[in-house]
């Protein structure tokens, strides 16, 4: 299922490209960009939960970011490894939830702003 994953990139989005390692933070300017934008919480999605998502979550936590992973927006090498990665994240570095919870939270925060 992870090979069917598609991300829509808006022309106004900031895109960090050139990721060549297991973590989105190494060796990129992602941390620099996020800090300059005042970002403190990261919502991670993508494929290879037991590799790239897990490594990015660990680096994000070590750098002081709050980490959220919507379980229904990730995929692992297989179900067992995906589950293991989500357990590691939930136990040590962040919150594992569903995308609907994240969206509800964002909508609630947005309503407070208007």
C-alpha positions, 0 to 999 in steps of 0.5 A: 500500500505504501507505493500508492502514497501520494503527497500534494505539494502546493506551490506555496509550500516550503520543500526540503529536498535532497534527503539521502539518509534515513532521517529527514534532518540529516544532512538537510537544513530542515531543523534550521528552517523549522526553527526559523518558522517557529515550529515546535511540533512535527506531524510525520507521515510517509512510507517505511515507518520502521526506517525513515519515519522512525529515524526522523522521529528520533532525530526530531525528539532529540532536537526538541520537537514534539512528534506526532505520527498519524498511524493511518498515514504511514506504512512499514516494510511489513505489518510487524515492523510497522507496529514495532516502529509505532510502539517505539515512537509511542514509548519514547519520542512522541504521540501515535494517533489517527489523522482524524485526531490531528485534523480535529485538533487543527480545526479546533486551534484554527477556530480559536484564531478566528 
